[in-house]
Amino acid sequence: MKILLLGYMGSGKSVVAKQLSKVLQYPFIDLDTAISKDQNISLKQLFETKGEIYFREKEALVLHRLLKGSDTVVLALGGGTPCYGDLMQKLTQQEGVVTIYLDAKIETLTDRLFSQMHTRPLISHISDKEILTDFVRKHLFERNFYYHQAHHKISVDQKSVKEIAQEIVALLF
């Protein structure tokens, strides 16, 4: 089984995927890290030098390759991964793939992201928490259509990483 965690940046995809991979003893892959390794460049540099369209094309190629290469994996997608082209539709129709949306409230996301803004290319230009909240609200509105196509939805607000991982295990097995 290939378990793909998706959701907005700051929802906990990577940290939950790591915990879930430990519990299930499945390999863990972070898609952003895999793209960075594939391109031999940081994501920030990739965005700055090649742009978002180039990044999204490479993201889809790396994801496709990763899904072909393993029978069992816990994969943390990037926040925008399911929103590019028909990728989400393909993921939900692919045999052996389970998609799980980690749903977080806008307030939760803003609180988590405010201290991480300098490390995230999409929000590194924002300096005010109120502007960040508006940015997250707008982005979530645009992306919810894709996120809500996931096979399962887990609310992550006010839950520990272990609780979320346990909830996913209970849901799947």
N, C-alpha and C positions, 0 to 999 in steps of 0.2 A: 504494500500500500504506500502511495505517495501522498503525504499530508502537506498541503500548502496553506500557510497562514497569510492572510491578507488583511489590509486595513490601512488607515491613514498613518502617516509618520507620527511616531510617539505612542502608538497603540500597544506597543510591546511585542511586535512580531518576532524580532530576533531573540530577545531574552526568553520569551515563552517557547519558541522553537528549540532553543538550546536545552531548556528544562525538559521539554517533551521528548527530545531525542535521547536524553539520559534515561528517562523513565522507560521508554519503549526499546531502548538500545538500537535505535535506527541512526544512520548517519545524519548529521546536521549540515545544511548548506544555507548560507546567507546569499541571496541572489546578487545584492549590491557588491559584496566582496568577490563573488565569482566573476562579475563583470569587470571589476577593477583589475583582477588578476589576468583575465583574458585580454584586456586592452593594455595592460602594463602601465596603468596611469590611475591616479586617484579619481574618484567620481567628480570631485570639485573641478579638477583640471579638465576632465572629460567634458563636463558641462560648459566650462569656460572656453575651451578650444574648439570643440566640435558641435556643441549645441544640443538641445534636448531631443530633436528628431533623430539625430545620429545615435544618441544614447538609447532611445526607445527601440531603434532597429537592432542594436547590439544586444539589448536586454532580451528581446524576443528570441533572438538566435541562441543566446547562452541558455535561456530557460528551456527551449526546445531540446537542446543538446543534453542538459541535465536530466530532463524527464525521460529521455531515451536511454540514458546510461545506468539507471538504477531501478531495482524492484522495490526497495524500501528506502524512504528518505523523509526527513522533515525539512521543509524548505520555507524559509522566510522570504516572501516576495517584497519588492519595493512598494511604496505607497501608491505609485501611479501605474504599476505593472498591469493590473487587470483592466485599466482604462484605455489601453492603447489598441486601436483597431478592434479586431474580433477575438482578442486573446482570451478574455474571460469566458466567452461562449465556448471556445475550443477547450479550455481547462475544465469546464463543468461537464463537457461531453466525453472527455478522455477517460477510457476505462482504467481503473486502478488509481485514479486521482480523486482525492477528497479536498475540497476547498472549504476553509473555515475563516469567516470574517470576524476579526477581533474588533468589536464595536466599543468605542469610547465616546463619552460626551465631549462637547466642545470645550468645556471648562477643564476637564481632565487633560485633554490634548494640549491646550494652551499652557497650562501649568507645567506639564512635562517638557514642552518644546521651548519655553521661554529661556531656560538656562542652556539649551543646546543650539540656539540659533546660529552661532558662528560655525558650527560643524555641519550644517545642513544647507546645501546649495540653494534650494528653493526658497528658503526664508532668511538667508544670511544678510539680505539687504534691509530687513525689518529691525527697528530698534525700540519699538514701543509695544507693550503688552496688549493694549487696546487694538492696535492695528493688526497685531498677530491674531487676535481673536476673530476679527473681521475676515482676515485672510483664510483662516481655518474654516470658518463658517461657510464662506463662498466655495472653497475647494471641496468641502464635504458635500455641499449641495450638488456640485457637478459630478462628484464621484460616487455618490450613494447608489445611483442606478446600477453601476457595475458591482459595487461591494455587496449589494443585496441579492445578487445572483448566485452568491456562494451557496454551497450545499448546506452549510450550517452557520449559525451566528452565535457568538458568545459575547456577552457583556463583560467588559474587563474593569469597569469602574469599581474602585474600592475593593479589589481582590488582589491577593498576592500572586506572584508568578506560579508558585506551587499549586494554589487553588485553581488557577486557570488551566494549568496542565492537567490536573486531576479531572476537571470538568470535561476536558477534551477526551481524555482516555475513557471516561464513563460514557460519553456520547458515542464513541466509535466502537467500543468493545463490549 
